């Protein structure tokens, strides 16, 4: 697409977004949350009379039923964090200064000598189990050493089965989650959005295999999505998204004005935008891949570096009702599309469905978030809040 064509599409999107904003000013079904204008508790890495030394302790001490803002000072806080109270806001000192870190992977035994392992869905460093939770100006990292295992050849006796390691999990009980100026670091399965609406603004998410996955409704704006390298040559080094959006859900993963970047070592043409995840589910007539999980990923006005595969999307395996393996295809078993993609990884071909100009107004921020107006925290307000 030429420069003039790209400019036209960007201007069209801006007009659409402005129309959405005008609608928002007239009223919305879900009112915005309370502004973040005070600190209710502090977490510091050093002992202090007026602060907690554990993030989890500060959450546990928060009162129920009211917004509660917890400031987290500089440092690396090595702990798993469970946010199970509505209205919790974690405010870090900056995503380069405050890190919540923990190492856990799917195949790890829950106790020494145990045959039970954690499984993917219990590996998250931070779990959001309540509505109206916000995370600002911090990093969450699953520090499991995936690259060390990835270097081992197939069949090596030390090679691990179950290398999924989640950094952040937005669980079934969550809704209206906000991430602003947040960095999420992992490799396989970095960000798991199980349910609810999540707004991600001005953030960074790094990983490689299916590193943004799940059935939740997530809107990403001005966010860098960074693919990481693998230890051995392979056709596809990873997949940006693996949505399992249910068919009755209109929105899945929506990217507006984002950038798809890569670390050094990620080859050209090696990362599809996504593949359809049909999770194995228990039904009355058996346990098999959910046929109603028609995943949806949408990229609008997104920069794509040269690592993005020309084919755009890929297939994914699942368990059929009769127990055999089945391939779910990107053009028939998912809802994948783009509009206004640009950069070396942007290609126009029959494998990459495009949103029409007529349908573009369906992808405003207001519509994607179902009339919820997220409460964000400006950089200036953040500086004033934590000084």
Steps between C-alpha positions, in 0.01 A plus 500: 500500500637842404559792735190685379283192542633438848444864595143480375431195715656659806294817453187290459575318824562830681160626384340182625672525836398864539142399431528242775638761739208731426262222586685441826460864599125460467487222758599135539355188654793441737620817677874556534667388822623733770818692414830382644575801719635362830722225639335279761791262570866469412726204424874556531789259457659621825341476844296806591258585781244633253525247219458133415788294365264264312255595225271214599494617862394847387217352291386274783484801733283706262137553605230334295258694283698817423777607261841455660825627350828332591828666408790261432844654533809425293644149509436140400225339705530123470153372581179373345219751534128413515266799461168375634338828610314740268644846450865421571742729314873417498718800413868436446793741483532442126521191283880523504509543878237270654488129413283219632686179418450129562605176331242228444429283195223259402702179536644588840393267786286674760728353767828308494433143390135568413351366177260796487623797299381859500359498147487813285217675683667497842834643391412871491719743692200732545140377494207740476196335662274803546348784296624860476868421551763734354875462455719802426871559440654164584639179350375145554743224403480123514870423545481130409808438283329391180805573279715251693251220434447615142871449427479129582447273199189286463526182702747642751435343843490841670254654258185618678145415404271793576694822441203736511562778752244780540594848619149646539166320518169687465271239653134414454386723787672809356353785297597860425871436551744779406869468413685824429875533451540135600761257368419128491796266448490129426546254217218251443157624618604836648152655527189291565167680469242250617199732510369854543603830343860619524647827372875507433658839426858608430643168613739221389435127472783260411494127422492255212259202499132605535613773733166683500227239540154430639131584464498847654419829330824700494553835331864600445590859411847639429655181632819325384462125449850350485585157362799321657747261331519122516811288552472295178392579143132431430238611250292685757680623811177599673149641470393843622147399605303183571143615562225268621223759476155344522286542190234706682766754604544783251851607599815309585849651472485841331822690427474873414808697398741245644842375390606140441874498565768234553811437699830426327505147363137473386514426125294664228171334408496279812214623722131471403260751649308221669347155491160372619505344845206266563565397862414146606171528689275257686152461346213262578608278211872502566814709530626662182603829335230761547333551160352831620841657569520690173790721603522862391810717450486835322791731410419859398763756392775282644868511405635154418872434477643246255467204737123487443422210265374580153219245544381704797337221697553132577304188596491326838429145612231382738318190621201393290185352656612148403837549673702549181704810421345778295646806330317827553558734206545878524253599229216266599537432874585851619423868440829659397532836323704816445460858385772747410796277593833652399871421516715217360266231641184644347387305194187491291392152391204263521631347825470830685133613530443874505233704680289703261458875535132436570583280800776719640263699729436177691852520644496823698629490854147561628349208311782255570475568875118486500453859622748473785725807543828391664659724762862564406790681668695763310878517535472835675236367741723199569795722588288712733345193660824324594719797595 
